Amino acid sequence: MKKTLFAFSASRFVLMSFLITILVGSFLLWLPISSATGQAVNFVDALFTATTATCVTGLVTLPTVTAWSSFGQAVILLLIQIGGLGIITIMSFVMISLHKKLGIGDRLLIQDAFNLDTLSGLASFVKKVFLGTLLVEGVGALLYMTVFVPQMGIKGIWVSVFNSVSAFCNAGLDIISENSLADYKTNPAVNAITGLLIIIGGIGYIVWWDLLRIVKEKKSPKHLTLHSKIVIFTTLFLIFSGALAYFIFEYNNPLTIKNLSLGDKITVCLFQSVTTRTAGFFTIPQQNLTNPSCIITLLLMFIGGSPVGTAGGIKTITFAVLLLSAWSTLKNRNSVSVFSRTLPSGATGKALAVTATCLATVFVSTLALSAVTSASFTDVIFETVSAAATVGLSRNLTSSLNLWGKLIIVLTMYLGRVGPISLAVAFNLRKENKNLIKNPYENISIG
C-alpha cells in the first residue's frame, strides 16, 4: 500500500512542481516591471511565455527580445533553467548544499525522476548534474562572447549567457532578434556553439557520465553501456540523415538554401537537423521549407532528444526500441537484441505507451486547434507537434493565435513536458509489480 501511495505522490509532485512554477512565472511576467513598455502585458501572453520557458519549448506570442524588460528576460531565463534542470534536481541540490540529509522519500523521488537503478550515490549524482550543467552553460556563454561582445559591446555578455542557457536546455528562446538566428545562418561559430550545446543537453546526463567514465578509464567505446550506445548511435543517425534529407529537398529552394555556397548549404542543413531535436532555434524560416522537408521536420521533432536530459519528444531510445521491436517481429524472433545485448522484456510496451501518449496529445491538440483557427492543416499540425515535443519551431502561426488557440498550445506544451516524465516515474515505481493472476490466452488477427 505504501508503494502505491508513494507512486501517486511522486507523479503528482512532477505535475504540481511544473504547474506552480508556471503560475508563479506568469504572475512575475504579468507585472509592469517585466514589460519593455512598462505596462503589463495580457495575462494570457504572460502565461504562454511562462509555460514555453518552463517547458523549455520556445514558441512565443510576444518577441522575447523586444517585448520584455531586463527583469522580464531574467525571469524567463530563470524559468528556462528551472524547467531544464527540473524542480527535483534544484531542490535536492539546495538541500545537499545546506548539508541537509536526504531522506528515503527524497532519494526515491530522485531515483524515479532520473530513472536510476540504485539508491546509492544519489547525492553525488545530483551534484554532478547541477554543477555539470552550470559548467557547460558557462563555457558556452564564454564561447558566445567571442562573437556577440565584439558586435554588441557589454550587452553581448547578457545575450551570451541567455543564449547558452537556452540552447543547453533546448528551450529555443533568444534575445538576439525577432527572427532567431537567421542573421547567423552562415556564421560557423554561432552554428557550432549552439549545435553542440543542444546536443550535449539533449543526450542526457547518464550518457555524460558514461562517456567520462570510459575516457577516465581509457577504455574503448565498446565498453559504454547499452543505453549510451543506443542514444549516441540514434542521435548521430538522426542528425546526419536529417541533414542529408534537408540538403536534398532544399537544394534548389530559393527561399532557403539555393543561393548559398556548398559549405553554407551544409551548415544550414546540419543546424536545421540538430535544432529540430527539440531546440527551437532556426536559421531559415520554417514556413519556407518544401513539403518533404516539412515532413522530415515533423518526424524529427516528434522523436526529440534522449532520456534524462533537457530535450522533449518521445526520445531516441523509444524510437530505437520501436524500430528494433518491429524488425525482430518481422524476423520472427522472440526477443529484441542490439549491440550483442537483449533488451528487457517490458521495453517495447513502455516505448509503445510513451509513443501512444504523445500521439494522443498531438491528435487532440491538432483537432482542437483546427477548430479555433483558419490556418492550414500543415501549419496547425506543425504547431501542435512542436508544442507537444517541446521544440519551439513554428510556421509563423504562434503570434497570430487567438485566445483559445493560445490556451490550447499552453496545455499542449505542459502535457508534452510533464507527460513523459510522469510516465517514466510511473514505470520506474512499478517495475517490480508482478501480475500474479493471468487470464487465459486467445489468439487475435493483426494486420
N, C-alpha and C positions, 0 to 999 in steps of 0.2 A: 504493500500500500504506500509506503514512504517513497519508493522509487517512482511510482506513478504520479504522486503529488509533486515530487521534485521535477519530474519531466514536464509537467504542465507549467510550473513556475519558471523554469529555465526558458522555455519557448516564449512565455508571456514577458519575461524580462527583456528579451531581444525586441519584441514588438513594442513594448512600452518605452524602452530607452530611446529608440529612434523617434517615436511619436512625441515624447516630451521634448527631445532636442529640437525637433522641427517646430513645435509650438513656441518654445522659448525663442528660437531664432526668428520666427515670424514676427513676434512681438518686438524684438530689438530692431528688425529691419523696417518695421512699421513706424518707428519713432522718426520724427522730423530730422533728427541729427544724422540718420542713416542715409537720407536722400541728398543727392548732389544739389538740389534746388532749395533745400531747407524746408520743404513742405512734404508732409507724409504722403507716401505712395499709397495706391489702392491696397487694401489688406490682402486681397486675393493674389496680387502680384508679389507681396511680401511673403505670403505663404508658399507660392510657387517657387520663389527664389530660395527660401529656406529649405524646401523639400529637395530641389535639384542639387543644392550644395551638400546637405546631409546625406542624401542618397548617392552622392558623387556621380551625378548624371551629366549635367551640362546644358540641358535645354533651358532657354531663358525667354521670358516675355519682355524683359527690360535689359538693354545692353549693360553688362557689368561695368564696363569702362566709363560710361557717361552717366548712368542713372544713379550711381551710389557714391556717397562721400567716402573719404578715407576711413571713417568709422564704419560705415556700411560695408566697405570692402574687407575690413578687418574681421567683422562679424562673419561674412561669407567665408573667408579663409579659415576661421576657427571651426565653422560648421563642416567644411571640407575635411579638415584634419580629424575632427571627431568622427565623421562618417567613414573616413578611410581606415582609421585605426580601430574604431569600434569603442563603444562605451565600456565594455568589459575590460578591454586592454588598458584603457586610460585609468579607470578606477582602480584596477589591480596594481598598476604601476605606482599610483599615488599612495596606496596602502603600503606597498613594499618600501617606497622611499621614506615613509614615515615610520618605518620599522614595525608596522603592524603585522601580526601573524595572520596568514591566510587560513581560514577555517576550512573544514572539509567541504562545506557547501560552496565556498568561493572556489576551491580547487576543482570541484566537479563542474562548476559553471565555466571556468577557463578551459578545462578539458573538452567540454562539449562545444564551446564556441570555436575552438581550433581543430576539433575533430581528432584529438590526440588519443593515443592508445594507452597512455600511462599517466599516473598522477605525480610521478617523481619529476623533479627538476622544473616544475611549472613556474616558480618564481624567477628562475634563471631565464626561462623561455620568454616570459613577459618582458623582462628587462632587455633582452636581445632584440625583441620585436620593436619595442619603443625606441631604444637608442639607435638601433639599426635604421629605423625609419628616418629619424632626425639626421643621422649621418648622411644617408643617401640624398635626402632633400637638401641638406646643407651643401654638399658637393655640387648637386645640380644647380643650386642658386648661384654658387661661385662661378660655375661654367657659363651660366646665362649672363652673368655680369660682364663677361668679356665681350658680349655682343650688345647688350642693352645699355650699359653705363656709358660707353662712348657715344651712343646715339641719343640717349635721353638725359644724361647727367645723373644727378643724385636720385632722381625718380626711378632710374633703371634698377636701383637696388631693390626697391619695393616690388617693382614689376618682376624682377628675377626670382625673389622669394615666393611671391604669389604663384607664378607660373610653375616653379619647381614643385611646390606642394600639390598644386592642381594636377600636374602631369603624373607625379608619382601615385597620387590617389585615384588616378584615372577619372578625374572629375570633368575635364574639358572646359572649365571656366577660365577666362583670362582677362587681363586689364590692359591689353595692348591696343586693340582696336575692335570695332564692331564686326569685322569680318575675320575674326580669329587670327590664324597665322597665314592668311592668304598673301600678305605682303612679304612673307619669308619663305614662300614655296620653293625658291631656288637657293635658299641660304643653307649650305651644308651643316653649319654648326647648330643652328636652331633645330633643323630636322633631326640631326643625330642626337642632340641632348634630349629633346622631347621624346623621341622614339625610344631611347634607352630607358628613360625614367618610366615611361608607360609599360615597357616590357618587364623591367625589374619589379615594379609594383604589381604587375599582373600575374607573374608566375607563381607567387605565393611564398610565404615565409618558410614553409617546410623545405622547399627546393633551395632557398638561400642557404640554409644551414647544411643541407646535404652537399651542395657544391663546395662550400667552405670546408666541410669535413674531408672530402677526398683530396682537396688541394693541400690541406694541412697534413694529411697522412700520406701525401704524394702517391695517391692511387690513380688508376685509370678510370675513365668514365663508366666502364662496365661494372664498377663497384657502387654506383649510385643505386638508390632504392628504386623499386619498380614504379612508385608514384612519380619520382623525379624523371625517370626515363620517359614515361608516357607524356608528362607535361612538356618536357623540353622538345621531344620529337614532334608532338602535335602542334606546339606553338610555332616551331620553325617551319613545319609543313604548311600551316595555315598562312603564315606571313609571306613566305616566298611564292606559294601557289596563288595566293590572293593578289600579290603584286604582279605576277605574270598575267593573270586574268585581266587586271586593270590595264596593263600595258597593251594587251591585245585589243581590248574593246574600246579603249580611249585613244589609241594611237593616232587616229585620223579625226578625232573630235576637236573642232576648232574652239569649242567652249571650255576645253580643259587643257589638254597637253599637246595638241597637234603642232603648235608653233614653237614648242620648246626644243632645246637641243636634246640629243640622245641621253646625255648624263642627267639633265634636269628631268626628263621624262621618267627615268629610272628612280630618281629621288622622290618625285611626287607619287609615283605608284607604290613605292615601298612605304612611304609615310601614310598613304591612304589605307593600305592593308593593315598597318600597325594600329592606327587610330580607331579603326572600326572595332577593335577588340576592347570596346567599352570606354575609350578615352574621350572622344567627342571633339577634339581639336580638328580643324580642317584647313587645308591649303588650297583646295578647289571647291567651288560651290556644289553641294550635293544635288541640287536641282538640275545641274548641267550634265550630270552623268548619263551615259547611254542606258537603255533598258537592261542589257545584260549586266552592266556594272552595278546597277541598282539592285539587281537580284543577288549578285555576289555580296554586296554590302549588307543586305538583309540577312543572309546566311552567316556572315562573319560576326555581325552584331549579335545575332541570336546565340551563337556559340560562346562568345565572350572570352574571358581570361581563364585563370586557373583557381582551384580551391585555396582557401586560407590566404587570400591576398586582397588587393583593393579593387579587383575587377568584378564585373557582373556577368550576366548571361548564364546559360546552363553549365558552362565551364568546359574546358578542354578534356578533362578526364571523362565527363559524362558523354561528350561527343565520341571520344575514342572507344569507350565501353560499348556504346550503341553499335558502332561500326564493327567492332570485333565480335560482338554477340551475333549480329546479323551474318557475318562471314562464317562463324562457327556453325550456325544453324544451317546455312547453305551447304556446308561441308559435312553435315550430319554428325557433328561432334557433340559429345555430352558435356564438355567443359570449354571454357574460354581461356585461351593461352596467348601470351605475348612476352617477348624477350625471355623465353625459356621459363616462364613462370605462369601458374594458373591463377586466374582471378577468383576472388571469393564468390561463393555461390549466390549471394544476395546482391552482388554489384549491379547486375543487369536490371533487377527490379527497382533498385534505388535510382539508377540512371533514367529509367522509364518514368518514375514518379516525378523526378525533377523536371524532365522534359515536358511531360503532360501538364504539370502545374504551370510552367511558363507559357506553353501553348494556349492553355485555357485563359490565362491572363491577357495574352495578346488578342485572342479571339473576342473576348468580352469587351476589351478596351477598344478594339477596332470597330466592333458593331456599335458601341455607344458613341464613339467619336464621329462615326459616319452619320449617325442620326442627328447630330447637332451642328454639323458643318457641311458646307457645299464643296469642300476641297475634293480633289480627285482621289480615287482609291489608292493609287500609288503613294501619294503624299500622306494619306491617313495611316496606312499600314507601316510606312517608313517611320512615322512619328511614334506609333504605338510600340513597335519593336524596339526602337531606340530608347523609349521610356522604360519598357519592361526589362530590357537588358542593361539599363543604366548606362547608356552610351553617350547620348547628348548630341548626336548628329541630326540635322533636320533639313528638309527640302523647303526651308523658308516658311514653314507653316506655324511654328510656335507663337511668333509675335502677333499673328492675326487671329488667334483662338479667342472665342467668346468666353463668357463666364463659365458655362457648362463644360466647354472644351478644356479650359484650364484645370477645372476641378477633376475631370476625368484623367488627365495626364498626371496631376498631382497624386491621385490614388494609384495610378499605374506605376509611377516611379517608386512609391512607397512599397507596394506589393513586390515589385521587381527586386528591390533591395533586401527586404526582410524575409521574403518568401523562401529563397534558397537557404538562407542562414537558419531559419526556423526548422526547415526540413532536415538540415544537417544535424542540428541539435537533437531533433526527434529520433533520427536514425541512430545516432550515437548512444542515446539514452536507452534505446530499446534493442540494442544489438544482442543482448543476452536473453531477450524474450523468446521463449520457445513455444511453439504451438503443440501442446501435449495431446490435443484431440484433433484428429484429421477426418474429414468427411470422405466417403468413397469416391474413387476416381471414375470419370466418364469422359469419353473422347468427344471432341468437337471438331468442326471443319474450319480451317483458317486459310484465307487466300482463295 
